[in-house]
Amino acid sequence: MDRKALTRAYKDARRPMGVYCVRNLQTGELIIGRSVDVQSVLNRERTSLRFGGHPNRRLQQEWTTLGADAFRFEVLDTLEWPEDDPAFDPTADLLQLEAMWRERLLPRPAGDGA
């Protein structure tokens, strides 16, 4: 394959979509999110932390204080792109998957009646 064909194949490839988390290994705190391209969003999270520009100021402060080794970037779950539906909108499925992981991993606030 020539370079143009490889570039086209890369751009046309569907990347894994799903739910991810950034985990503080020292405090156990998590940030959970969803994306149609989980690897790219994890790279973006890591890069913004590394350069000191992450929008979550608390996370950025912890990163600056504790260092990169105190964090783990994880893909929690992925969804498959349906082969037969090019107009597929994954938004509802990603929201549901994210809610499931939030329920599983994040503690409920005290006094929520559950």
N, C-alpha and C positions, 0 to 999 in steps of 0.2 A: 504494500500500500504506500502511496506517496503521502507527503506531508499534508496536503489539502484534504485528502480522503480521511486521514487520521483525525484531523481537526474537526471535520464534519461529523465523523462517527462519535467523537467525544461530545460535541454539542448536542447531538441528537439522542444520546444515551439518557435513559431515565435513571436518575440517582435515587438511592434509598430515601424514602420519606418516613417520618416517624417521630418518636418522642425521645428527648435527650435530657441529661442533667449535668450540672456542674456541681460537684460534691466537695465540700471542705472536709478533708480527712481528719482535721484536728477537732473541729467543733461538731461535725456530723450534719451541718446545715446543707440544704440542697436548694438549687434553683432548677426547676423543671420547665421545659418548653417543648414546642413542636415545630416541625418544619417539613417542607416538601423536599428539602435537601439537607439531611441531618449532618452529614460530614462538613458541608460548607458552613453551616451555622456554628458548629463546634469550632471550626478553624477561626471564624470571625470572633467568637467569644474569647478564645485564647489570645488572638492577636490584639484585640482591644484591651484586654487585661495587661498583656505584656508591654504595651505602649502607654498605659496609664489613662486610657480614654473610655473605659467601660461606663455605660449609662447607669448601672447600678452602683452607686457610690459606696455602699456598705461592702459589697463584694470586692470592689476595687481596693478599698482600704485594707480588707483582710488579705488580699493578694499581695499588696505592697508590704504589709507587715510580716506575713508568714512565708511568702515566697511561693514559687510555682510548684514545688514538690509537695505542698500541702493540699493540692487540688487534683481531682480526677475528673476527666471529661468522658462521659459515657453515653452510648446509644442504648436506651432502655428497651425499645421495641420498634419494629418497622412494619410498614404496610406495603403490600405489593401493588404495583400499578396494574390495573386490568389490561390485558392484551387487546381485548375486543372493544374497548370504549375509549376512543381518543379524547372525548369531551368530559371524561371523568373529573369530578371536582372532589378532592379529598378532604375538604374543610371539615365537614361534619364528622367524618371518621377520625380525623386527627384530634378534634376537640374531645370526642368520646374516649379515645385512647389516652390522651393527656389527663383527663378527669380520672380515669381508672388508676393511672400511676400516681396521681396526686393523693388519691384516697389511700392507696397502698403504702406510700412512703412518707407522707407528711402528717404530723400529729394534728389531731383535732384540737381546736381551742377549748379551754376549760369552760364548762357551763353551757355547752352547745346542745345538751339534752340527749346526746347519743350514748 
